[in-house]
Amino acid sequence: MNLKHFSNQNLLENAKRLSSEERKITTEILHHLREIENRKLHLEMGFSSIFEYCLRELKYSESQAQRRICAMRLIRDLPEVEAKIKEGSLSLSNAAKIQSFIRQAYKDEKPLNLSEKKELVQKIENKSTRECELELIKLSPEPIITRSKERIISEEYTELKLTIKKDLKDKIDQVKNLLSHQNPEGDLNKLLELMCDMVIKKKDPSQRRASTSQQVELKKEVEAQKINKNVVGTLSKEISDSKNRKICKPVNRYIPGTIKQEVYMRDKGCCTFTDQKTKRRCNSKHLIQYDHIKPMAFNGETTVQNLRLLCFQHHKLVTERVFGTPS
């Protein structure tokens, strides 16, 4: 658009009008995000979260996506916030900071009640971002300083910044002492690498190889579980077309480690949920679970062919498709 022919007055008035329209559109976007999340459309499209949907489908930056999601959830709890965002008395950034503050207070087991939330919004109205931060720090510094940050500084290096509580610092010091033979200087980079290596070796199926003795022990364990039905036997409930449930024989839900490993390697440790329209695969590695393609309630077998990896959200989605939403 060529703005050179605009008079000074027209230019200023137009900018103000567009700013007002922008805030209105922003609140409409927030409503759309809320409804998309409620309908779980982002999951159907193969995204593991509404955050991933905002990043990859709507092309927001991480900070833009986070602000909108936080503001959307604040409006969900306090509908009056929408009008404040529209009129400009509460910026999107400040709305997101308020929601983050509320969420952190809940995590710290100091949840705010409805009147406290409304009072908090009133205190932040018509304040700059810096003034908002100072106000929140005065109320409770902990929710502000516990946020962690990542900043990429080169192709090879990323800067991590976080503030930790004394309990965690004590645990880190304890681990530092336990690993002092491998890391005599107590270097935090080296310490973190050693800790990660240990967890990966223990938890990542692709890093584990069952020895002959382990396989023998595994067979013994499976046989013991078959005998002790009180440990591994759970009642399977088959759902009929009329939604009436029939009690079936006990089902062994144990998945042998060798099968888990093969499934994990085949699926590359990622969620395999795929949008049938776009063929977009989720590929999330967060909260991965083993899922029976044909449910055990319908006599599905515990085999490599009948197992897949799904993230928590997509496992929940496919379970609700089959068994319905819990009341």
C-alpha positions in Angstrom: 0.0 0.0 0.0 1.3 3.4 -1.0 0.7 5.8 2.0 2.4 8.8 0.5 -0.8 10.5 -0.6 -2.3 10.2 3.0 -2.4 13.4 4.9 -0.9 13.5 8.4 -4.4 13.4 10.0 -5.6 10.6 7.8 -2.5 8.5 8.5 -2.9 8.9 12.2 -6.7 8.1 12.1 -6.1 5.1 9.9 -3.4 3.7 12.2 -5.7 4.1 15.2 -8.6 2.3 13.3 -6.4 -0.5 12.2 -5.0 -0.9 15.7 -8.6 -1.3 17.0 -9.5 -3.8 14.3 -6.3 -5.7 15.1 -7.3 -6.1 18.8 -10.8 -7.2 17.7 -9.4 -9.8 15.3 -7.0 -11.0 18.0 -9.9 -11.8 20.4 -11.7 -13.6 17.5 -8.5 -15.7 17.0 -8.5 -16.5 20.7 -12.1 -17.8 20.5 -11.2 -19.9 17.5 -8.2 -21.4 19.3 -10.4 -22.2 22.3 -13.0 -24.0 20.1 -10.4 -25.8 18.1 -8.9 -27.1 21.4 -12.3 -28.0 22.8 -13.1 -30.0 19.6 -9.6 -31.5 19.6 -9.3 -30.6 15.9 -5.5 -30.0 16.3 -5.2 -33.6 17.5 -7.2 -34.9 14.5 -4.7 -32.9 12.3 -1.8 -34.8 13.8 -0.5 -32.1 16.2 0.3 -33.1 19.7 -0.9 -29.9 21.3 -2.6 -26.6 20.5 0.9 -25.0 20.9 2.3 -27.2 18.1 -0.8 -26.3 15.9 -0.1 -22.6 16.4 3.6 -23.0 15.5 3.3 -25.2 12.5 -0.1 -24.5 11.1 -0.7 -20.8 12.0 3.0 -20.0 11.6 3.3 -18.1 14.9 6.6 -17.8 16.7 6.9 -19.6 20.0 6.4 -16.4 22.0 3.4 -15.3 19.8 1.8 -18.8 20.2 2.4 -18.8 24.0 0.9 -15.4 24.5 -2.3 -16.3 22.5 -2.8 -19.6 24.3 -2.3 -18.0 27.7 -4.7 -15.1 26.9 -7.2 -17.6 25.5 -7.2 -19.6 28.8 -7.5 -16.4 30.8 -10.6 -15.4 28.9 -12.0 -18.9 29.4 -11.8 -18.3 33.2 -12.5 -14.6 33.2 -14.7 -13.7 30.2 -14.6 -10.0 31.1 -10.9 -10.0 30.0 -12.0 -10.1 26.4 -13.5 -6.6 26.5 -10.3 -5.2 28.1 -8.2 -6.7 25.3 -10.5 -5.3 22.7 -10.5 -1.8 24.2 -6.7 -1.9 24.7 -6.7 -1.5 28.5 -5.0 -5.0 28.8 -2.4 -6.0 26.3 -2.0 -9.5 25.0 1.4 -9.8 26.6 0.1 -8.7 30.0 -2.9 -11.0 29.8 -0.5 -13.9 29.1 1.7 -12.9 32.1 -1.4 -12.8 34.4 -2.3 -16.3 33.2 1.2 -17.6 33.7 1.2 -16.1 37.2 -2.2 -17.8 38.0 -0.9 -21.1 36.7 2.3 -20.9 38.7 0.4 -20.1 41.9 -1.7 -23.2 41.3 1.5 -25.3 40.8 2.9 -23.9 44.1 -0.4 -25.1 45.8 -1.4 -21.5 46.4 -4.3 -21.2 43.9 -6.1 -17.9 43.5 -9.8 -17.8 43.9 -12.1 -16.0 41.4 -12.2 -12.7 43.2 -8.4 -12.7 43.6 -8.0 -13.3 39.8 -10.4 -10.4 39.0 -8.5 -8.1 41.5 -5.2 -9.1 39.8 -6.5 -8.2 36.4 -7.7 -4.8 37.7 -4.2 -4.1 39.1 -2.5 -4.8 35.8 -5.0 -2.8 33.6 -3.4 0.1 31.7 0.1 -0.9 32.7 3.1 -1.3 30.5 4.8 -4.7 30.3 7.5 -3.6 32.7 5.0 -2.2 35.2 3.1 -5.5 34.9 6.2 -7.5 35.8 7.0 -5.3 38.7 3.4 -5.6 40.1 3.5 -9.4 39.8 6.9 -9.5 41.5 5.5 -7.5 44.4 2.7 -9.9 44.8 4.9 -13.0 44.7 8.4 -13.1 43.2 8.5 -16.9 42.9 6.1 -17.4 40.0 8.2 -14.9 38.0 11.7 -16.2 38.6 11.0 -20.0 38.2 10.5 -19.7 34.4 13.2 -21.4 32.4 14.5 -20.0 29.1 16.4 -21.3 26.1 18.4 -19.1 23.7 20.2 -20.5 20.6 23.5 -18.7 20.4 25.1 -20.8 17.5 24.4 -23.9 15.5 26.2 -25.9 18.2 25.4 -24.1 21.4 22.2 -23.3 23.3 22.1 -21.1 26.4 19.8 -22.5 29.2 18.7 -20.2 31.9 16.6 -21.2 34.9 16.1 -20.5 38.6 15.8 -23.4 40.9 14.7 -24.0 44.5 17.0 -25.0 47.3 15.8 -28.6 47.4 16.7 -29.1 43.7 20.1 -27.4 44.3 20.8 -29.8 47.1 20.0 -32.7 44.9 22.3 -31.4 42.2 25.1 -31.1 44.7 24.4 -34.6 45.9 24.6 -36.0 42.3 27.7 -33.9 41.7 29.4 -35.7 44.6 28.2 -39.1 43.5 29.6 -38.6 40.0 32.8 -36.8 41.2 35.0 -39.6 39.9 33.7 -39.0 36.3 33.5 -35.3 36.8 36.1 -34.1 39.3 35.9 -30.5 38.4 32.1 -30.5 39.1 31.5 -28.9 35.7 27.7 -28.4 35.3 27.8 -29.1 31.5 29.6 -32.4 32.1 27.3 -33.2 35.0 24.2 -32.7 32.9 25.6 -34.8 30.1 26.4 -37.7 32.5 22.9 -37.5 34.0 21.3 -37.5 30.5 23.5 -40.5 29.4 22.3 -42.5 32.4 18.7 -41.7 31.9 18.9 -42.5 28.1 20.7 -45.8 28.8 18.0 -46.8 31.3 14.9 -45.5 29.7 15.5 -45.5 25.9 14.5 -48.9 24.5 16.8 -48.3 21.5 19.8 -48.2 23.8 19.0 -51.5 25.6 19.9 -55.0 24.4 18.5 -57.9 26.3 21.2 -60.5 27.1 20.5 -64.2 27.2 20.3 -64.2 31.0 17.9 -61.2 30.8 15.7 -63.1 28.3 15.6 -66.1 30.7 14.6 -63.9 33.6 12.0 -62.3 31.3 10.5 -65.7 30.5 10.4 -66.6 34.2 8.7 -63.2 34.9 6.0 -63.8 32.3 5.3 -67.3 33.6 5.1 -66.0 37.1 2.6 -63.4 36.0 0.5 -66.0 34.2 0.3 -68.0 37.4 -0.4 -65.0 39.7 -3.6 -63.6 38.1 -4.1 -61.3 41.0 -1.0 -59.3 39.9 -1.5 -59.1 36.1 -5.0 -60.3 35.5 -7.5 -57.5 35.1 -11.1 -57.8 33.9 -11.5 -56.9 30.3 -14.8 -55.2 29.4 -16.0 -55.7 25.8 -18.4 -53.0 24.6 -21.3 -54.2 22.4 -23.0 -52.1 19.7 -25.8 -51.4 22.2 -23.1 -50.0 24.6 -23.9 -52.8 27.1 -20.7 -54.2 28.7 -19.9 -57.9 29.1 -17.3 -59.2 31.6 -14.7 -61.3 29.8 -11.9 -63.5 31.0 -8.8 -61.9 32.7 -6.4 -60.3 30.3 -2.6 -60.1 30.7 -1.6 -56.5 29.9 2.1 -57.1 30.3 4.2 -56.2 27.2 7.5 -58.1 27.1 10.6 -55.8 26.9 11.7 -57.4 23.6 8.4 -56.5 21.9 8.5 -53.0 23.4 12.0 -52.5 22.0 11.0 -53.7 18.5 8.0 -51.4 18.4 10.0 -48.5 19.7 12.7 -49.0 17.1 10.2 -49.4 14.3 8.3 -46.2 15.2 11.5 -44.3 16.0 10.4 -43.4 19.4 7.7 -41.1 18.0 3.9 -40.8 18.0 2.6 -42.5 14.9 -0.8 -40.8 14.8 -1.4 -39.6 11.2 -4.0 -37.2 9.8 -5.8 -39.2 7.1 -6.4 -36.1 4.9 -3.0 -34.5 5.0 -0.9 -37.5 5.9 0.8 -35.3 8.6 2.3 -37.5 11.3 2.5 -36.2 14.9 6.0 -37.4 15.6 5.9 -36.1 19.2 8.3 -37.8 21.6 6.6 -36.4 24.7 4.8 -38.8 27.1 5.0 -41.7 24.6 2.7 -44.7 25.3 2.3 -48.2 23.8 -1.1 -48.6 22.2 -3.0 -51.7 21.0 -4.3 -51.0 17.5 -7.0 -53.6 18.0 -7.9 -53.0 21.7 -7.4 -55.8 24.2 -11.0 -55.5 25.1 -11.8 -56.7 21.6 -9.3 -59.6 21.8 -6.4 -57.6 20.4 -3.1 -59.3 20.8 0.1 -58.0 22.3 2.3 -58.4 19.2 4.6 -56.0 17.4 2.1 -55.8 14.5 -0.7 -54.8 16.8 1.2 -52.2 18.9 2.2 -48.7 18.0 3.5 -45.6 19.8 1.2 -42.7 20.6 1.7 -39.5 22.6 -0.5 -39.1 25.6 -3.0 -36.7 23.8 -3.4 -39.0 20.8 -3.7 -42.1 22.9 -6.5 -40.4 24.8 -8.1 -39.3 21.5 -8.1 -42.8 19.9 -9.3 -44.3 23.2 -12.3 -41.9 23.3 -13.1 -42.8 19.7 -13.5 -46.5 20.7 -14.9 -46.3 24.2 -16.4 -42.8 24.3 -15.6 -39.8 26.4 -15.6 -40.5 30.2 -18.6 -39.0 31.9 
